[in-house]
């Protein structure tokens, strides 16, 4: 074990959060905005401004992810990066400059372990890293009832704890967070003329779905066996076929940024 890292006796997020302060001075790699964020448009020509990258939020995301890696290693939790974090890892191996959080996904078999590590509502410590889990069933895009950090029911997302779409959230103060999603493996009957009894195993994200109410579902072979991606200089688990997964999430042009830097105004648009 490397010097300065938590010992193998660390078993919970409270203890790990306390020890983490002694090795949280490590910084993420220097961020470089990639050229594809500068779209060639007539109204952008002639400017020499770069767009801001929220380095404070990126640094918090980096430390929270290091903390999450350590915690999941100690409890043998199977997880992988997803959504915008997976997109950032595949596209530029880094935090998307206008992103707000880190997205990870755990296999549903480990949900009980994640829940056992969570802090109770009303016992949130603003000076530590806190792990909370949703109370009640999953809902689509946090549209249902959820508990806030004080333990009261809310219909809106009033604070970091008021969630019901992700399984949980890891956060420190108001600076950033990791959303933790949960997926289950399902056997789906896929009949075809050549094999009327064909069964396809899929990985379905709990609580997901857009306006059509269909959940995020990918073939199990597109997720497992997990591969390794680099994200902010960290080795993290990612889907075996990230291209197929990202295409399902964002379409075939997922590598094209959703926002570009206006070099005239220095703003993202």
N, C-alpha and C positions, 0 to 999 in steps of 0.2 A: 504493500500500500504506500502511496506517495505521501511524503511529509506534508502536514498541514491539512489533510483531508479528514473527514469524520472517521472514527474508528468503527470496527465491525460490530460493536455493541450498541450502536445507535439503532433504535427500533421504531421511533415515532417521529412525526413531523415537528412536534414541539421541541424535542431534544435536538433534532437535526437543524432546526431553524436557529437555535441558540448557538450551536457550534459553527454554523455556516458563516456567521459574522466574522470568524477568524480567517476565512479563506475567500471572502467575497470581493477582495480587492483585485482579483484577476479581471481583466477587461476583455471585451469582445474584440475581434479583429477590426482594423480601421475600415470604415465603410466607403466604398467607391460607387457612385451612381453610374449605372451602365448607360452607354450611348443610346440604347433603344428607348430610354425614357424621354429622349428629346425628339419629338415628332417634327418632321419637316413640314411646316405650314407657313403660309404667307404672313399670318399675323404673329408668328414667332421669330421671323427673320430679323436680325439686327440686334438682338438682345445678347447680353453676356452674363445674365444672372443664372445662378444655380438654385434649385429648389431645396427647401429645408428638409432635413432628415431628423426626425425626433430621436436624437441620440440618447436622451434620458430614458425614453420608453424602450428603445432598443436595448439599452444596457440592462434595464430591469428584466426584460424578456429573456435576455441571455442568462442572467443569474437565476431566474425562476426555472428555466429549462435545465440548468446544471443541477439545481436542487431536485427537480422532478426525476432526472436521470438517476441521481443517487438514491432517492427514495424508492423508485421502482426496482432498481437493482437489488436493494436490500430485501424487498418483499416478492421478488420474482414475478412481477406483474408484466404481462404481455401487452405491449402498446406500440403505436406507430404515429408518425405525424400525419396530419390531414389538412384539408382545405387550404387556406392561404399560406400556411407554414410549409406544406408540401410543395405548393406552387413556387414559393420563394427558394426552397432547397433545390428544386429541379431547374429553375430558370436562372438563378444567380448565386445559389448556395448561401443565401443570406436573407435577412429580414426585409420584406418589401417596404420601401421607404415610407409609404403612407399607411402601412398596416397599423393595427391597434393592439394585437394580442398574438398569442401562440395557440395553435390548435393541435390537440393530440387525441388519440382514440385508444380505448382499452377494450380488450375482448371481454364480453359480458360475464364470462366465467370468473373474472377477477373483480367484479363489481363489489362483492361483499368485502374484499380486502380494502379497496379504496374507501368504502363507507366506514370501515373500522378505524381508519386513520384520520377521519374528519373530525373537526372541532364542532362542538354544539353551538347552535345559534344562541346569542347572548353572551358567549364566551370568546368572542373575537378579540385578539390582541393586536392592536395597530402597530406594535413594535416587532412583530414576528411575521413570518410567512404563515399564512393560514390556508388550510385545505377545508373546503365545505362541499357538501353534496346536496343534491336536490331532495326535497321532502315531497313525497307523493309520486305520481306517475309522470312519465315524460310527456311534454307537450310540444307542439310545433312552434318554433321560433319564439319561445317564452311567452306564448299567448294565453297561458292559463294562470291559475292561482299559484303563488309561490311565497315562501317565507323570506323575510328580509333578515339582516344581520342581528336584529334584536329579537327575532322570533315571532314577528307579526305577519299575518297574511296580507299579501299585496296583489293587486291586479296589474300593476305596472312594474317595470324593472327599476325600483327605487334606489338600490345600492348593489354592491358587488355580490351579495348573497341571494338576491331575488332572481333566481333562475329556475327554469323547469325543463328547458330543452337539453342543455348539457347535463351529464351525470354529475359533474362537479366543477369546481373552479379553485385554482391555486392563485393566491394574490398576496401582495404586501402593500398595505396602505392604499393609496389611490393612483399609484404610478403605473400599473400594468397587471396583467393576469394571464393565466393559461386556462383555456376552456378544455375540459375533459369530457369527451363524448364516449358513448358506450355502444358497442355493436354485438349482435348475436349472429350465430351461424344457423342458417335455415336450409332445409332440403326442399327444393321446389320441383314439382313435376313438370317436365318439359317434353310433352309428347311430340313425336314426329313420325312420319311414315316408316322410317327405317328402324326406329326404336320407340315404340309406343309407351314403354315403361321407363323411359330415360329420366333420371333424377339429376338435377344440377344443384350443387351446394353454393349458397350465396352468403355474403356478409351484409347484414342490414343494420343501418344505423338507427338506434332507438330515438324516437321523437322527431326524426327528420321528415322533410316533405315541404313542397312549395305550394303554390295555389292549387295545383292539381291533387294535392294531398298524397302524392306518391312518395314513399320513403327512398332515401339513398340506398341503392342496392348494387353491389358489384359481385362478380364471380369470385369464389373463394380463391381460385388459382391466380387471380389478379392481386390478391393481398399476400397470400402465403405460398411458399416460405418467405418471410420478410427479408428485405435487403437492407443495405446501409446507405444513408445519404449524409452529406456534409451540410450543416446549417450553422452559420455564424462560427465556423471553426470546430463545431462539435459533431461527433459521429452519432447519428440518431437512426433508429429503425424507421423504415418507410416501406410502402407497398412494393411487392415484387414487380408489378407492372404499373409504375407510376403514370406512364403516358395514358393508359386506358382509364385509370381512375380520374385523372385530371380532365380528360376529355368528357367524362360523364358529368363532372362537376361544372366545368366552365366552357365546354364546347371545344371543337377542334382547333380553334385559334387561341387556346389558353396561354400560349407564350407571349401574345401581344398584351402589353399592360393595359389595364382599364383606365389608368390616368397617366397624363404626360406632363412633363415640366415645361412651362411657358418661360422661355429664357428672357422674354421681354419684361414680364411682371415678376418672375421668380416665384410663381405660384403653381401648385398642382391643379390641373383641370381635366 
